[in-house]
Amino acid sequence: MENATLKVNGMSCGHCVKSIQGSVGDLQGVNNVKVHLAEGNVDIEYNSSEVSASKIKETIEEQGYTVE
Ligand SMILES: [Cu+2]
């Protein structure tokens, strides 16, 4: 299991938390997603043999946010 912390721009409210946690959490191979709204960070625990970091990043960007 890998851990990544992504800096995500554009998250502003509970809806953002839900849409990111929901969409990323639905990816196969993602074990845990935790959004830290105040810090603008997203902690992700995932299995890199099942899902790539770029796929996770893409999924967040599809929701309308920018990953640094
Ligand atoms: Cu929001």
N, CA, C, O and the ligand as a Tripos MOL2 file, in Angstrom:
@<TRIPOS>MOLECULE
protein
  273   271    69     0     0
PROTEIN
NO_CHARGES

@<TRIPOS>ATOM
      1 N           0.8550   -1.2040    0.0000 N.3       1 MET1
      2 CA          0.0000    0.0000    0.0000 C.3       1 MET1
      3 C           0.8840    1.2440    0.0000 C.2       1 MET1
      4 O           1.8610    1.3310    0.7430 O.2       1 MET1
      5 N           0.5230    2.1970   -0.8410 N.am      2 GLU2
      6 CA          1.2850    3.4580   -0.9140 C.3       2 GLU2
      7 C           0.4490    4.5610   -0.2720 C.2       2 GLU2
      8 O          -0.7770    4.4790   -0.1960 O.2       2 GLU2
      9 N           1.1450    5.5830    0.1800 N.am      3 ASN3
     10 CA          0.4630    6.7710    0.6830 C.3       3 ASN3
     11 C           0.9190    7.9670   -0.1230 C.2       3 ASN3
     12 O           2.1030    8.1140   -0.4270 O.2       3 ASN3
     13 N          -0.0410    8.8290   -0.4700 N.am      4 ALA4
     14 CA          0.3070   10.0560   -1.1710 C.3       4 ALA4
     15 C          -0.4850   11.1970   -0.5630 C.2       4 ALA4
     16 O          -1.6310   11.0220   -0.1490 O.2       4 ALA4
     17 N           0.1310   12.3580   -0.5150 N.am      5 THR5
     18 CA         -0.5960   13.5670   -0.1390 C.3       5 THR5
     19 C          -0.5450   14.5030   -1.3340 C.2       5 THR5
     20 O           0.5280   14.9070   -1.7820 O.2       5 THR5
     21 N          -1.7170   14.8370   -1.8390 N.am      6 LEU6
     22 CA         -1.7960   15.7360   -2.9940 C.3       6 LEU6
     23 C          -2.2700   17.0990   -2.5400 C.2       6 LEU6
     24 O          -3.1340   17.2200   -1.6710 O.2       6 LEU6
     25 N          -1.6880   18.1280   -3.1470 N.am      7 LYS7
     26 CA         -2.1300   19.4990   -2.9070 C.3       7 LYS7
     27 C          -3.1880   19.7840   -3.9750 C.2       7 LYS7
     28 O          -2.8940   19.7630   -5.1700 O.2       7 LYS7
     29 N          -4.4210   20.0500   -3.5330 N.am      8 VAL8
     30 CA         -5.5220   20.2380   -4.4760 C.3       8 VAL8
     31 C          -6.0940   21.6510   -4.3280 C.2       8 VAL8
     32 O          -6.4670   22.0750   -3.2340 O.2       8 VAL8
     33 N          -6.1520   22.3530   -5.4330 N.am      9 ASN9
     34 CA         -6.7050   23.7080   -5.4420 C.3       9 ASN9
     35 C          -8.1780   23.6840   -5.8170 C.2       9 ASN9
     36 O          -8.5980   22.8980   -6.6660 O.2       9 ASN9
     37 N          -8.9610   24.5490   -5.1780 N.am     10 GLY10
     38 CA        -10.3570   24.7260   -5.5590 C.3      10 GLY10
     39 C         -11.3470   24.0970   -4.5960 C.2      10 GLY10
     40 O         -12.5560   24.2220   -4.7890 O.2      10 GLY10
     41 N         -10.8590   23.4210   -3.5600 N.am     11 MET11
     42 CA        -11.7750   22.8110   -2.5980 C.3      11 MET11
     43 C         -12.2080   23.8850   -1.5930 C.2      11 MET11
     44 O         -11.3730   24.5490   -0.9780 O.2      11 MET11
     45 N         -13.5170   24.0420   -1.4400 N.am     12 SER12
     46 CA        -13.9700   25.1310   -0.5780 C.3      12 SER12
     47 C         -15.0400   24.7590    0.4360 C.2      12 SER12
     48 O         -15.2890   25.5210    1.3700 O.2      12 SER12
     49 N         -15.6660   23.6270    0.2770 N.am     13 CYS13
     50 CA        -16.7780   23.3250    1.1840 C.3      13 CYS13
     51 C         -16.9840   21.8210    1.3090 C.2      13 CYS13
     52 O         -16.2620   21.0190    0.7180 O.2      13 CYS13
     53 N         -17.9810   21.4730    2.0870 N.am     14 GLY14
     54 CA        -18.2670   20.0640    2.3270 C.3      14 GLY14
     55 C         -18.6330   19.2970    1.0710 C.2      14 GLY14
     56 O         -18.4060   18.0910    0.9790 O.2      14 GLY14
     57 N         -19.2020   20.0050    0.1030 N.am     15 HIS15
     58 CA        -19.5300   19.3400   -1.1590 C.3      15 HIS15
     59 C         -18.2540   18.8830   -1.8630 C.2      15 HIS15
     60 O         -18.2020   17.7840   -2.4140 O.2      15 HIS15
     61 N         -17.2360   19.7240   -1.8430 N.am     16 CYS16
     62 CA        -15.9530   19.3840   -2.4600 C.3      16 CYS16
     63 C         -15.3540   18.1490   -1.7850 C.2      16 CYS16
     64 O         -14.8490   17.2410   -2.4450 O.2      16 CYS16
     65 N         -15.4240   18.1430   -0.4680 N.am     17 VAL17
     66 CA        -14.9030   16.9950    0.2900 C.3      17 VAL17
     67 C         -15.6140   15.7270   -0.1550 C.2      17 VAL17
     68 O         -14.9810   14.7030   -0.4110 O.2      17 VAL17
     69 N         -16.9520   15.8070   -0.2460 N.am     18 LYS18
     70 CA        -17.7320   14.6300   -0.6270 C.3      18 LYS18
     71 C         -17.4400   14.1920   -2.0520 C.2      18 LYS18
     72 O         -17.3190   12.9970   -2.3210 O.2      18 LYS18
     73 N         -17.3250   15.1570   -2.9750 N.am     19 SER19
     74 CA        -17.1350   14.7460   -4.3660 C.3      19 SER19
     75 C         -15.7560   14.1380   -4.5690 C.2      19 SER19
     76 O         -15.6080   13.1980   -5.3500 O.2      19 SER19
     77 N         -14.7490   14.6520   -3.8850 N.am     20 ILE20
     78 CA        -13.4090   14.0630   -4.0190 C.3      20 ILE20
     79 C         -13.3320   12.7240   -3.2920 C.2      20 ILE20
     80 O         -12.8450   11.7380   -3.8440 O.2      20 ILE20
     81 N         -13.8120   12.6960   -2.0630 N.am     21 GLN21
     82 CA        -13.7500   11.4270   -1.3250 C.3      21 GLN21
     83 C         -14.5710   10.3570   -2.0280 C.2      21 GLN21
     84 O         -14.1870    9.1870   -2.0470 O.2      21 GLN21
     85 N         -15.7190   10.7610   -2.6160 N.am     22 GLY22
     86 CA        -16.5720    9.8010   -3.3100 C.3      22 GLY22
     87 C         -15.9370    9.2830   -4.5840 C.2      22 GLY22
     88 O         -15.8580    8.0730   -4.7970 O.2      22 GLY22
     89 N         -15.4760   10.2080   -5.4470 N.am     23 SER23
     90 CA        -14.9690    9.7760   -6.7520 C.3      23 SER23
     91 C         -13.6520    9.0200   -6.6320 C.2      23 SER23
     92 O         -13.4590    7.9960   -7.2890 O.2      23 SER23
     93 N         -12.7520    9.5180   -5.8010 N.am     24 VAL24
     94 CA        -11.4600    8.8320   -5.6400 C.3      24 VAL24
     95 C         -11.6610    7.5330   -4.8690 C.2      24 VAL24
     96 O         -11.0410    6.5140   -5.1710 O.2      24 VAL24
     97 N         -12.5370    7.5850   -3.8690 N.am     25 GLY25
     98 CA        -12.7980    6.3860   -3.0720 C.3      25 GLY25
     99 C         -13.4260    5.2610   -3.8780 C.2      25 GLY25
    100 O         -13.3070    4.0920   -3.5120 O.2      25 GLY25
    101 N         -14.1020    5.6110   -4.9860 N.am     26 ASP26
    102 CA        -14.7200    4.5940   -5.8330 C.3      26 ASP26
    103 C         -13.7320    3.8960   -6.7590 C.2      26 ASP26
    104 O         -14.0520    2.8570   -7.3360 O.2      26 ASP26
    105 N         -12.5330    4.4580   -6.9070 N.am     27 LEU27
    106 CA        -11.5480    3.8290   -7.7940 C.3      27 LEU27
    107 C         -11.0850    2.5100   -7.1910 C.2      27 LEU27
    108 O         -10.8220    2.4080   -5.9930 O.2      27 LEU27
    109 N         -10.9940    1.5140   -8.0480 N.am     28 GLN28
    110 CA        -10.4790    0.2330   -7.5810 C.3      28 GLN28
    111 C          -9.0090    0.3900   -7.1920 C.2      28 GLN28
    112 O          -8.2200    0.9430   -7.9580 O.2      28 GLN28
    113 N          -8.6470   -0.0850   -6.0300 N.am     29 GLY29
    114 CA         -7.2650    0.0080   -5.5670 C.3      29 GLY29
    115 C          -7.0400    1.1430   -4.5820 C.2      29 GLY29
    116 O          -5.9780    1.2380   -3.9670 O.2      29 GLY29
    117 N          -8.0450    2.0060   -4.4340 N.am     30 VAL30
    118 CA         -7.9210    3.0810   -3.4350 C.3      30 VAL30
    119 C          -8.5300    2.5820   -2.1310 C.2      30 VAL30
    120 O          -9.6940    2.1830   -2.0780 O.2      30 VAL30
    121 N          -7.7200    2.6140   -1.0920 N.am     31 ASN31
    122 CA         -8.1360    2.0660    0.1870 C.3      31 ASN31
    123 C          -8.7410    3.1210    1.1020 C.2      31 ASN31
    124 O          -9.6840    2.8460    1.8440 O.2      31 ASN31
    125 N          -8.1920    4.3270    1.0440 N.am     32 ASN32
    126 CA         -8.6670    5.3800    1.9360 C.3      32 ASN32
    127 C          -8.3870    6.7540    1.3340 C.2      32 ASN32
    128 O          -7.3390    6.9710    0.7270 O.2      32 ASN32
    129 N          -9.3210    7.6670    1.5030 N.am     33 VAL33
    130 CA         -9.1640    9.0510    1.0350 C.3      33 VAL33
    131 C          -9.5670    9.9670    2.1710 C.2      33 VAL33
    132 O         -10.6360    9.8110    2.7610 O.2      33 VAL33
    133 N          -8.7070   10.9210    2.4710 N.am     34 LYS34
    134 CA         -9.0570   11.8810    3.5240 C.3      34 LYS34
    135 C          -8.7450   13.2760    3.0120 C.2      34 LYS34
    136 O          -7.6030   13.5920    2.6770 O.2      34 LYS34
    137 N          -9.7910   14.1130    2.9560 N.am     35 VAL35
    138 CA         -9.6080   15.4940    2.5070 C.3      35 VAL35
    139 C          -9.4100   16.3890    3.7210 C.2      35 VAL35
    140 O         -10.1850   16.3430    4.6760 O.2      35 VAL35
    141 N          -8.3560   17.2070    3.6680 N.am     36 HIS36
    142 CA         -8.1170   18.2190    4.7040 C.3      36 HIS36
    143 C          -8.4230   19.5580    4.0530 C.2      36 HIS36
    144 O          -7.5760   20.1570    3.3900 O.2      36 HIS36
    145 N          -9.6480   20.0100    4.2580 N.am     37 LEU37
    146 CA        -10.1470   21.1870    3.5630 C.3      37 LEU37
    147 C          -9.3350   22.4420    3.8920 C.2      37 LEU37
    148 O          -8.9630   23.1890    2.9880 O.2      37 LEU37
    149 N          -9.0620   22.6750    5.1550 N.am     38 ALA38
    150 CA         -8.3620   23.8960    5.5620 C.3      38 ALA38
    151 C          -6.9600   23.9590    4.9690 C.2      38 ALA38
    152 O          -6.4800   25.0300    4.6000 O.2      38 ALA38
    153 N          -6.3120   22.8070    4.8810 N.am     39 GLU39
    154 CA         -4.9430   22.7580    4.3510 C.3      39 GLU39
    155 C          -4.9220   22.6370    2.8330 C.2      39 GLU39
    156 O          -3.8910   22.8940    2.2100 O.2      39 GLU39
    157 N          -6.0380   22.2500    2.2290 N.am     40 GLY40
    158 CA         -6.0710   22.0310    0.7880 C.3      40 GLY40
    159 C          -5.3350   20.7720    0.3650 C.2      40 GLY40
    160 O          -4.8400   20.6760   -0.7580 O.2      40 GLY40
    161 N          -5.2670   19.8110    1.2740 N.am     41 ASN41
    162 CA         -4.5580   18.5620    0.9940 C.3      41 ASN41
    163 C          -5.5230   17.3790    0.9520 C.2      41 ASN41
    164 O          -6.5780   17.3760    1.5870 O.2      41 ASN41
    165 N          -5.1170   16.3820    0.1770 N.am     42 VAL42
    166 CA         -5.8660   15.1270    0.1510 C.3      42 VAL42
    167 C          -4.8810   13.9890    0.4020 C.2      42 VAL42
    168 O          -3.9270   13.8060   -0.3530 O.2      42 VAL42
    169 N          -5.1160   13.2370    1.4530 N.am     43 ASP43
    170 CA         -4.3030   12.0560    1.7560 C.3      43 ASP43
    171 C          -4.9700   10.8410    1.1310 C.2      43 ASP43
    172 O          -6.1680   10.6140    1.3010 O.2      43 ASP43
    173 N          -4.1780   10.0700    0.4110 N.am     44 ILE44
    174 CA         -4.7190    8.8960   -0.2620 C.3      44 ILE44
    175 C          -3.8510    7.6860    0.0470 C.2      44 ILE44
    176 O          -2.6240    7.7360   -0.0360 O.2      44 ILE44
    177 N          -4.5160    6.6070    0.4040 N.am     45 GLU45
    178 CA         -3.8270    5.3350    0.5960 C.3      45 GLU45
    179 C          -4.2970    4.4280   -0.5280 C.2      45 GLU45
    180 O          -5.4950    4.1870   -0.6770 O.2      45 GLU45
    181 N          -3.3540    3.9240   -1.3210 N.am     46 TYR46
    182 CA         -3.7630    3.1520   -2.4940 C.3      46 TYR46
    183 C          -2.7610    2.0460   -2.7970 C.2      46 TYR46
    184 O          -1.6330    2.0410   -2.3030 O.2      46 TYR46
    185 N          -3.2050    1.1240   -3.6130 N.am     47 ASN47
    186 CA         -2.3680    0.0080   -4.0210 C.3      47 ASN47
    187 C          -1.8870    0.2980   -5.4460 C.2      47 ASN47
    188 O          -2.6790    0.2680   -6.3870 O.2      47 ASN47
    189 N          -0.6080    0.5730   -5.6000 N.am     48 SER48
    190 CA         -0.0920    1.0300   -6.8960 C.3      48 SER48
    191 C          -0.1040   -0.0710   -7.9610 C.2      48 SER48
    192 O           0.1090    0.2160   -9.1390 O.2      48 SER48
    193 N          -0.3460   -1.3090   -7.5740 N.am     49 SER49
    194 CA         -0.4780   -2.3500   -8.6020 C.3      49 SER49
    195 C          -1.8860   -2.3400   -9.2120 C.2      49 SER49
    196 O          -2.1220   -2.9530  -10.2530 O.2      49 SER49
    197 N          -2.8120   -1.6430   -8.5570 N.am     50 GLU50
    198 CA         -4.1930   -1.5830   -9.0730 C.3      50 GLU50
    199 C          -4.5770   -0.2310   -9.6530 C.2      50 GLU50
    200 O          -5.4120   -0.1580  -10.5550 O.2      50 GLU50
    201 N          -3.9790    0.8320   -9.1500 N.am     51 VAL51
    202 CA         -4.3500    2.1690   -9.6150 C.3      51 VAL51
    203 C          -3.1060    3.0550   -9.5730 C.2      51 VAL51
    204 O          -2.3170    2.9930   -8.6310 O.2      51 VAL51
    205 N          -2.9440    3.8840  -10.6140 N.am     52 SER52
    206 CA         -1.7530    4.7400  -10.6630 C.3      52 SER52
    207 C          -2.0390    6.0940  -10.0240 C.2      52 SER52
    208 O          -3.1890    6.5210   -9.9180 O.2      52 SER52
    209 N          -0.9780    6.7490   -9.6080 N.am     53 ALA53
    210 CA         -1.1210    8.0940   -9.0460 C.3      53 ALA53
    211 C          -1.7000    9.0440  -10.0920 C.2      53 ALA53
    212 O          -2.4640    9.9500   -9.7580 O.2      53 ALA53
    213 N          -1.3340    8.8350  -11.3660 N.am     54 SER54
    214 CA         -1.8570    9.7320  -12.4040 C.3      54 SER54
    215 C          -3.3570    9.5300  -12.6220 C.2      54 SER54
    216 O          -4.0710   10.4780  -12.9470 O.2      54 SER54
    217 N          -3.8240    8.3190  -12.4470 N.am     55 LYS55
    218 CA         -5.2700    8.0510  -12.5470 C.3      55 LYS55
    219 C          -6.0250    8.7590  -11.4100 C.2      55 LYS55
    220 O          -7.1130    9.2970  -11.6170 O.2      55 LYS55
    221 N          -5.4510    8.7490  -10.2450 N.am     56 ILE56
    222 CA         -6.0690    9.4180   -9.0880 C.3      56 ILE56
    223 C          -6.1260   10.9270   -9.3420 C.2      56 ILE56
    224 O          -7.1390   11.5810   -9.0970 O.2      56 ILE56
    225 N          -5.0220   11.4470   -9.8330 N.am     57 LYS57
    226 CA         -4.9300   12.8750  -10.1340 C.3      57 LYS57
    227 C          -5.9690   13.2820  -11.1840 C.2      57 LYS57
    228 O          -6.6530   14.2980  -11.0560 O.2      57 LYS57
    229 N          -6.0580   12.4580  -12.2180 N.am     58 GLU58
    230 CA         -7.0200   12.6900  -13.2960 C.3      58 GLU58
    231 C          -8.4580   12.6850  -12.7610 C.2      58 GLU58
    232 O          -9.2830   13.5050  -13.1640 O.2      58 GLU58
    233 N          -8.7380   11.7680  -11.8660 N.am     59 THR59
    234 CA        -10.0840   11.6540  -11.2990 C.3      59 THR59
    235 C         -10.4450   12.9140  -10.5110 C.2      59 THR59
    236 O         -11.5780   13.3930  -10.5780 O.2      59 THR59
    237 N          -9.4890   13.4380   -9.7750 N.am     60 ILE60
    238 CA         -9.7340   14.6810   -9.0180 C.3      60 ILE60
    239 C          -9.9550   15.8350   -9.9920 C.2      60 ILE60
    240 O         -10.8380   16.6690   -9.7870 O.2      60 ILE60
    241 N          -9.1550   15.8790  -11.0450 N.am     61 GLU61
    242 CA         -9.2860   16.9800  -12.0130 C.3      61 GLU61
    243 C         -10.6080   16.9090  -12.7780 C.2      61 GLU61
    244 O         -11.1710   17.9350  -13.1600 O.2      61 GLU61
    245 N         -11.0980   15.6800  -12.9980 N.am     62 GLU62
    246 CA        -12.4160   15.5180  -13.6510 C.3      62 GLU62
    247 C         -13.5420   16.1130  -12.8080 C.2      62 GLU62
    248 O         -14.5900   16.4790  -13.3390 O.2      62 GLU62
    249 N         -13.3290   16.2080  -11.5110 N.am     63 GLN63
    250 CA        -14.3430   16.8130  -10.6380 C.3      63 GLN63
    251 C         -14.2620   18.3370  -10.6470 C.2      63 GLN63
    252 O         -15.0890   19.0070  -10.0270 O.2      63 GLN63
    253 N         -13.2760   18.8840  -11.3430 N.am     64 GLY64
    254 CA        -13.1820   20.3310  -11.4740 C.3      64 GLY64
    255 C         -12.1290   20.9960  -10.6060 C.2      64 GLY64
    256 O         -12.1200   22.2180  -10.4600 O.2      64 GLY64
    257 N         -11.2470   20.2010  -10.0330 N.am     65 TYR65
    258 CA        -10.1900   20.7550   -9.1710 C.3      65 TYR65
    259 C          -8.8450   20.6530   -9.8720 C.2      65 TYR65
    260 O          -8.6970   19.9410  -10.8650 O.2      65 TYR65
    261 N          -7.8830   21.3650   -9.3460 N.am     66 THR66
    262 CA         -6.5390   21.3210   -9.9120 C.3      66 THR66
    263 C          -5.6030   20.6750   -8.9090 C.2      66 THR66
    264 O          -5.5810   21.0460   -7.7360 O.2      66 THR66
    265 N          -4.8310   19.7050   -9.3800 N.am     67 VAL67
    266 CA         -3.8340   19.0570   -8.5310 C.3      67 VAL67
    267 C          -2.4760   19.6500   -8.8560 C.2      67 VAL67
    268 O          -2.0730   19.6750  -10.0190 O.2      67 VAL67
    269 N          -1.7710   20.1250   -7.8480 N.am     68 GLU68
    270 CA         -0.4550   20.7300   -8.0800 C.3      68 GLU68
    271 C           0.5860   19.6530   -8.3170 C.2      68 GLU68
    272 O           1.7580   19.9630   -8.5310 O.2      68 GLU68
    273 CU        -17.3530   22.8060   -2.3900 Cu       69 CU69
@<TRIPOS>BOND
     1     1     2 1
     2     2     3 1
     3     3     4 2
     4     3     5 am
     5     5     6 1
     6     6     7 1
     7     7     8 2
     8     7     9 am
     9     9    10 1
    10    10    11 1
    11    11    12 2
    12    11    13 am
    13    13    14 1
    14    14    15 1
    15    15    16 2
    16    15    17 am
    17    17    18 1
    18    18    19 1
    19    19    20 2
    20    19    21 am
    21    21    22 1
    22    22    23 1
    23    23    24 2
    24    23    25 am
    25    25    26 1
    26    26    27 1
    27    27    28 2
    28    27    29 am
    29    29    30 1
    30    30    31 1
    31    31    32 2
    32    31    33 am
    33    33    34 1
    34    34    35 1
    35    35    36 2
    36    35    37 am
    37    37    38 1
    38    38    39 1
    39    39    40 2
    40    39    41 am
    41    41    42 1
    42    42    43 1
    43    43    44 2
    44    43    45 am
    45    45    46 1
    46    46    47 1
    47    47    48 2
    48    47    49 am
    49    49    50 1
    50    50    51 1
    51    51    52 2
    52    51    53 am
    53    53    54 1
    54    54    55 1
    55    55    56 2
    56    55    57 am
    57    57    58 1
    58    58    59 1
    59    59    60 2
    60    59    61 am
    61    61    62 1
    62    62    63 1
    63    63    64 2
    64    63    65 am
    65    65    66 1
    66    66    67 1
    67    67    68 2
    68    67    69 am
    69    69    70 1
    70    70    71 1
    71    71    72 2
    72    71    73 am
    73    73    74 1
    74    74    75 1
    75    75    76 2
    76    75    77 am
    77    77    78 1
    78    78    79 1
    79    79    80 2
    80    79    81 am
    81    81    82 1
    82    82    83 1
    83    83    84 2
    84    83    85 am
    85    85    86 1
    86    86    87 1
    87    87    88 2
    88    87    89 am
    89    89    90 1
    90    90    91 1
    91    91    92 2
    92    91    93 am
    93    93    94 1
    94    94    95 1
    95    95    96 2
    96    95    97 am
    97    97    98 1
    98    98    99 1
    99    99   100 2
   100    99   101 am
   101   101   102 1
   102   102   103 1
   103   103   104 2
   104   103   105 am
   105   105   106 1
   106   106   107 1
   107   107   108 2
   108   107   109 am
   109   109   110 1
   110   110   111 1
   111   111   112 2
   112   111   113 am
   113   113   114 1
   114   114   115 1
   115   115   116 2
   116   115   117 am
   117   117   118 1
   118   118   119 1
   119   119   120 2
   120   119   121 am
   121   121   122 1
   122   122   123 1
   123   123   124 2
   124   123   125 am
   125   125   126 1
   126   126   127 1
   127   127   128 2
   128   127   129 am
   129   129   130 1
   130   130   131 1
   131   131   132 2
   132   131   133 am
   133   133   134 1
   134   134   135 1
   135   135   136 2
   136   135   137 am
   137   137   138 1
   138   138   139 1
   139   139   140 2
   140   139   141 am
   141   141   142 1
   142   142   143 1
   143   143   144 2
   144   143   145 am
   145   145   146 1
   146   146   147 1
   147   147   148 2
   148   147   149 am
   149   149   150 1
   150   150   151 1
   151   151   152 2
   152   151   153 am
   153   153   154 1
   154   154   155 1
   155   155   156 2
   156   155   157 am
   157   157   158 1
   158   158   159 1
   159   159   160 2
   160   159   161 am
   161   161   162 1
   162   162   163 1
   163   163   164 2
   164   163   165 am
   165   165   166 1
   166   166   167 1
   167   167   168 2
   168   167   169 am
   169   169   170 1
   170   170   171 1
   171   171   172 2
   172   171   173 am
   173   173   174 1
   174   174   175 1
   175   175   176 2
   176   175   177 am
   177   177   178 1
   178   178   179 1
   179   179   180 2
   180   179   181 am
   181   181   182 1
   182   182   183 1
   183   183   184 2
   184   183   185 am
   185   185   186 1
   186   186   187 1
   187   187   188 2
   188   187   189 am
   189   189   190 1
   190   190   191 1
   191   191   192 2
   192   191   193 am
   193   193   194 1
   194   194   195 1
   195   195   196 2
   196   195   197 am
   197   197   198 1
   198   198   199 1
   199   199   200 2
   200   199   201 am
   201   201   202 1
   202   202   203 1
   203   203   204 2
   204   203   205 am
   205   205   206 1
   206   206   207 1
   207   207   208 2
   208   207   209 am
   209   209   210 1
   210   210   211 1
   211   211   212 2
   212   211   213 am
   213   213   214 1
   214   214   215 1
   215   215   216 2
   216   215   217 am
   217   217   218 1
   218   218   219 1
   219   219   220 2
   220   219   221 am
   221   221   222 1
   222   222   223 1
   223   223   224 2
   224   223   225 am
   225   225   226 1
   226   226   227 1
   227   227   228 2
   228   227   229 am
   229   229   230 1
   230   230   231 1
   231   231   232 2
   232   231   233 am
   233   233   234 1
   234   234   235 1
   235   235   236 2
   236   235   237 am
   237   237   238 1
   238   238   239 1
   239   239   240 2
   240   239   241 am
   241   241   242 1
   242   242   243 1
   243   243   244 2
   244   243   245 am
   245   245   246 1
   246   246   247 1
   247   247   248 2
   248   247   249 am
   249   249   250 1
   250   250   251 1
   251   251   252 2
   252   251   253 am
   253   253   254 1
   254   254   255 1
   255   255   256 2
   256   255   257 am
   257   257   258 1
   258   258   259 1
   259   259   260 2
   260   259   261 am
   261   261   262 1
   262   262   263 1
   263   263   264 2
   264   263   265 am
   265   265   266 1
   266   266   267 1
   267   267   268 2
   268   267   269 am
   269   269   270 1
   270   270   271 1
   271   271   272 2
@<TRIPOS>SUBSTRUCTURE
     1 MET1         2 RESIDUE 1 A MET
     2 GLU2         6 RESIDUE 1 A GLU
     3 ASN3        10 RESIDUE 1 A ASN
     4 ALA4        14 RESIDUE 1 A ALA
     5 THR5        18 RESIDUE 1 A THR
     6 LEU6        22 RESIDUE 1 A LEU
     7 LYS7        26 RESIDUE 1 A LYS
     8 VAL8        30 RESIDUE 1 A VAL
     9 ASN9        34 RESIDUE 1 A ASN
    10 GLY10       38 RESIDUE 1 A GLY
    11 MET11       42 RESIDUE 1 A MET
    12 SER12       46 RESIDUE 1 A SER
    13 CYS13       50 RESIDUE 1 A CYS
    14 GLY14       54 RESIDUE 1 A GLY
    15 HIS15       58 RESIDUE 1 A HIS
    16 CYS16       62 RESIDUE 1 A CYS
    17 VAL17       66 RESIDUE 1 A VAL
    18 LYS18       70 RESIDUE 1 A LYS
    19 SER19       74 RESIDUE 1 A SER
    20 ILE20       78 RESIDUE 1 A ILE
    21 GLN21       82 RESIDUE 1 A GLN
    22 GLY22       86 RESIDUE 1 A GLY
    23 SER23       90 RESIDUE 1 A SER
    24 VAL24       94 RESIDUE 1 A VAL
    25 GLY25       98 RESIDUE 1 A GLY
    26 ASP26      102 RESIDUE 1 A ASP
    27 LEU27      106 RESIDUE 1 A LEU
    28 GLN28      110 RESIDUE 1 A GLN
    29 GLY29      114 RESIDUE 1 A GLY
    30 VAL30      118 RESIDUE 1 A VAL
    31 ASN31      122 RESIDUE 1 A ASN
    32 ASN32      126 RESIDUE 1 A ASN
    33 VAL33      130 RESIDUE 1 A VAL
    34 LYS34      134 RESIDUE 1 A LYS
    35 VAL35      138 RESIDUE 1 A VAL
    36 HIS36      142 RESIDUE 1 A HIS
    37 LEU37      146 RESIDUE 1 A LEU
    38 ALA38      150 RESIDUE 1 A ALA
    39 GLU39      154 RESIDUE 1 A GLU
    40 GLY40      158 RESIDUE 1 A GLY
    41 ASN41      162 RESIDUE 1 A ASN
    42 VAL42      166 RESIDUE 1 A VAL
    43 ASP43      170 RESIDUE 1 A ASP
    44 ILE44      174 RESIDUE 1 A ILE
    45 GLU45      178 RESIDUE 1 A GLU
    46 TYR46      182 RESIDUE 1 A TYR
    47 ASN47      186 RESIDUE 1 A ASN
    48 SER48      190 RESIDUE 1 A SER
    49 SER49      194 RESIDUE 1 A SER
    50 GLU50      198 RESIDUE 1 A GLU
    51 VAL51      202 RESIDUE 1 A VAL
    52 SER52      206 RESIDUE 1 A SER
    53 ALA53      210 RESIDUE 1 A ALA
    54 SER54      214 RESIDUE 1 A SER
    55 LYS55      218 RESIDUE 1 A LYS
    56 ILE56      222 RESIDUE 1 A ILE
    57 LYS57      226 RESIDUE 1 A LYS
    58 GLU58      230 RESIDUE 1 A GLU
    59 THR59      234 RESIDUE 1 A THR
    60 ILE60      238 RESIDUE 1 A ILE
    61 GLU61      242 RESIDUE 1 A GLU
    62 GLU62      246 RESIDUE 1 A GLU
    63 GLN63      250 RESIDUE 1 A GLN
    64 GLY64      254 RESIDUE 1 A GLY
    65 TYR65      258 RESIDUE 1 A TYR
    66 THR66      262 RESIDUE 1 A THR
    67 VAL67      266 RESIDUE 1 A VAL
    68 GLU68      270 RESIDUE 1 A GLU
    69 CU69       273 GROUP 0 **** ****
